[in-house]
Amino acid sequence: MGAEPVRIVDVETLHCHAGWRNYHFCKITTDEGIVGWSEFDEGFGSPGVSTVIQALTPRLVGRSVFDHEPIYIDLLYATRPAAGSVVGQGIGAIENALLDAKAKAMQVPVAALLGGRIRDRVPVYWSHCGTWRIAYGRYVGNTVTDLAGVKALGEEVRDRGFSALKTNLFLDIDGALLPWAPGFGITGGPELNADRPMLDGVHKVLSAFREGAGDDVGLLLDLNFNMKTAGVLELLRHLDDIDLFWLEYDNDSPEALRLIRDRADTQVASLETKIGLPAFVPYFNQQSVDVAIIDTVWNGTWQSMKIAAMAAAHEIQVAPHNFYGHLCTMMVAQFAAAVPHLRIMETDIDRIALDDELFTVTPTIENGELVVTDTPGWGCEPIEEVILAHPPKRGPGFLVSRGQ
């Protein structure tokens, strides 16, 4: 490789259509011909990440991919008046692509840069279990339309060897499965009240999952931002016979989350939407969560290790947020392999057919565990010819209006 640093000559963003959403990638090309990749997202409330990356590119060209921490600090300071949000996600995408390029230059997997691999297999849970089949069955297949389908899906999770599944707020109302997501402006109003039909409907869905999956499969329930604190406590009372693995809930008040944790009979997981170590500190100081969910795609994997270290100092376990493409899953796996206090890793199992065509590697999952690769970098890349063959489209992702 020679004594000279591996320097950045170009930074690009690439995008393709992936069924009900788009996939987004950052590509960093070096003077040595090494290419660093990362996957990011612009559909989960994050329009404009590509614009951030493009605006920051002039500060990257000519610099060494080995200097990802000085680059991160430079970009952070340059954007300090608007730190976090899509700006932070853009910097995170750049950092992740730099880590891929650096690891490839050193001929090691990214986990080696993070201190070394602790585990060769990472326990994963089946995320958005039922959610994608109910809402996007025409894209992922195996559409679920009723409680019998939910029960059968629980049986499938058990039979395929997964130790846990996570679902979102879907209700059984008069035999029909309906989404409940007022916090995302999809259904319902801004009051975010937990009324009786909603409470009963969620209980029916979780009961069907429990009946199908059995007692040995953990049930995780993700509330997102769809309730206020009082409603969460009311829902917990309503679900006291379900025995949840954890309750996942997003709330911008560390004190409110601490109140919920104090009263819950299950573990509380949160913080997947936080960006930057300072955003996590108030929650750690308040002991607001049992499990800190860290989005390494948003924060950058190097920065995520810092957040994880702070969590460890507060006796809090971590779990990565991951509901993107195969590249993201392989990126997150390197973090999960290296972080000591891992609870479990999130992974979407229901996929569109394009996923296996678009990436050089399909993650290997055996008996509910992801096998960690030794391949340099992330161990996975998108295939540019396939990206170009599927140009991005508007919708039907998260940012489409109610009427579309």
PyMOL commands that set and color helices and strands:
alter all, ss='L'
color gray80, all
select helices_A, chain A and resi 49-59+68-78+80-82+85-106+110-113+131-135+137-140+147-159+182-184+196-213+229-238+254-263+277-285+296-299+301-313+326-338+354-358+384-389
alter helices_A, ss='H'
color red, helices_A
select strands_A, chain A and resi 8-18+21-30+35-40+121-127+164-167+170-173+176-179+218-222+246-248+267-270+291-294+317-320+345-348+365-366+369-371
alter strands_A, ss='S'
color yellow, strands_A
deselect
rebuild
show_as cartoon
